[in-house]
Amino acid sequence: MVTGVCAIAPVQGDGTADYQAWAVRGVDRVTSARGKVFRMSDMARARERVLGDLIAASHLMTLDQVPTAVARRAARAGWADVLIYLADLQQERLHLLAGEQIADAPTDLAVEGTVAGRAFQLGEVFPASASSTGQWWIPLLDGTERLGVLRVHLPAGQEPDEDLGQLAGLIALLLVSKRGTSDSYARLVRRRRMKAVAEMEWRLMPPRTFATDRILLSAVMEPAYEVSGDAFDYALSGDLLHVALFDAMGHDTAAGLTANLAVATCRSHRRRDADLLRIAEAIEEALTEQFHGSRYATGILAYLDTATGVCTWISCGHYPPVVVRGRRTIVHLSCQPSPPLGTGLGLSATVCREQLEPGDRLLFYTDGVTEARNACRREFGLEGLTDFLIRHNTDDLPVPETLRRLIRHHLDHHRGKLNDDATILLLEWHGPVSYRPEDLVTLVGLPPSTSSGESSVLP
């Protein structure tokens, strides 16, 4: 049964006439300007061809070519004037990845106080304005890592659909696959000069946000352009999630080298199925051999069994993690610490275990968060850290957004100037069963149909 019709305009591309489908919900046929009737299944196939063309072209595509390649192909499916905006390193601005020029396109936008920024913060789709301009902001995520937003123009009366969500997902994958070999990406997302040691640290770090059906992990690290001695790492193998956090002595290049060697040694032995004690011993040996006791790093090494919630961990001269239980109760864990890694004292660490409850959040942090003092010599403190998290649990913000606001609050406390690296890593164990789709929408900022396990990204 025909439930409606709408006009589509022919667009020439690659020597053949493609048809732009103004696909409106509830319409199962469309009529071209030549009077030919197409079923919506035909338009679905046309959109699939657009996605397929992008994949085929991507093999030799550079990052600088992505915006134009996307915009030209997307236009054939009725997605006009597609623009890509990427978040800067500190997630304060959204910068346009330049392609073909569009007159009304701003080159950058604030994350705070803009519709585009709101789409980025919440992981939700928003119209650009209350008026019917046809412009929409679509979040760009690689898995659960927030990259930025898309701006796209749709015909009047049309709303973003699952096909557009698939386009956004493909664009995110293209960006991530190209950014490692592109200085253009690095220049775009930086707002000032980065120290060489910070360059080394950021190249080492895994994505700042990661989630599965049972766990959610998110991290922040400041000062972004001068960070030197802090480092975090994580990896999943079957049901076991490994987490590591290091805080190297000093604030110079040698601190960065110490942290890099600790992470590399940790990864090397973790991938040989070494247990926590052997990993710690290997890091101790590597640092002692390289620096002869003149450099060391404190650290936490942990395994979380995502099936059972058992967390096994050791402390090497580092603050123990804290459990945020029920979103309002703080449980302070204790474990006999061993000396920092690299001291050459030859003392073995104590292995500790904690049975987590469903919904527990493990909070890992470095002393640059809790011990840093502001101009009035007042420490931010562990209490300041946990109070902020508990107060903002009622805001129903995605966890990455809560941590972004937390680190902004921490910077404001110190008037934007930190004298030590500050790293926070938050790990939530949902329990032995999977998250409900609506939980992931809130916790990570995933659009609803993605979190349900569907292949689509938008409702």
Stockholm file with secondary structure:
# STOCKHOLM 1.0

chainA/1-459         MVTGVCAIAPVQGDGTADYQAWAVRGVDRVTSARGKVFRMSDMARARERVLGDLIAASHLMTLDQVPTAVARRAARAGWADVLIYLADLQQERLHLLAGEQIADAPTDLAVEGTVAGRAFQLGEVFPASASSTGQWWIPLLDGTERLGVLRVHLPAGQEPDEDLGQLAGLIALLLVSKRGTSDSYARLVRRRRMKAVAEMEWRLMPPRTFATDRILLSAVMEPAYEVSGDAFDYALSGDLLHVALFDAMGHDTAAGLTANLAVATCRSHRRRDADLLRIAEAIEEALTEQFHGSRYATGILAYLDTATGVCTWISCGHYPPVVVRGRRTIVHLSCQPSPPLGTGLGLSATVCREQLEPGDRLLFYTDGVTEARNACRREFGLEGLTDFLIRHNTDDLPVPETLRRLIRHHLDHHRGKLNDDATILLLEWHGPVSYRPEDLVTLVGLPPSTSSGESSVLP
#=GR chainA/1-459 SS CCCCCCEECEEEETTEEEECCCCCTTCCEEEETTSCEEEHHHHHHHHHHHHHHHHHHHTTCCGGGHHHHHHHHHHTTTCEEEEEEEECTTSSEEEECCCSCCTTCCSEEESTTSHHHHHHHHTCCEESSSSCCCEEEEEEEETTEEEEEEEEECCTTCCCCHHHHHHHHHHHHHHHHHHTTCHHHHHHTCSSCCCHHHHHHHHHCCCSEEECSSEEEEEEEESTTTCCSEEEEEEEETTEEEEEEEEESSSSHHHHHHHHHHHHHHHHHHTTTCCHHHHHHHHHHHHHHHHTTSCCEEEEEEEEETTTCEEEEEEESSCCCEEEETTTEEEECCCCCBCCBTSCCCCCCCCEEEECCTTCEEEEECHHHHSCBCTTCCBCHHHHHHHHHHHHGGGTCCHHHHHHHHHHHHHHHTTTCCSSCEEEEEEEECCSSCCCHHHHHHHHCCCHHHHTTCSCSCC
#=GC SS_cons         CCCCCCEECEEEETTEEEECCCCCTTCCEEEETTSCEEEHHHHHHHHHHHHHHHHHHHTTCCGGGHHHHHHHHHHTTTCEEEEEEEECTTSSEEEECCCSCCTTCCSEEESTTSHHHHHHHHTCCEESSSSCCCEEEEEEEETTEEEEEEEEECCTTCCCCHHHHHHHHHHHHHHHHHHTTCHHHHHHTCSSCCCHHHHHHHHHCCCSEEECSSEEEEEEEESTTTCCSEEEEEEEETTEEEEEEEEESSSSHHHHHHHHHHHHHHHHHHTTTCCHHHHHHHHHHHHHHHHTTSCCEEEEEEEEETTTCEEEEEEESSCCCEEEETTTEEEECCCCCBCCBTSCCCCCCCCEEEECCTTCEEEEECHHHHSCBCTTCCBCHHHHHHHHHHHHGGGTCCHHHHHHHHHHHHHHHTTTCCSSCEEEEEEEECCSSCCCHHHHHHHHCCCHHHHTTCSCSCC
//
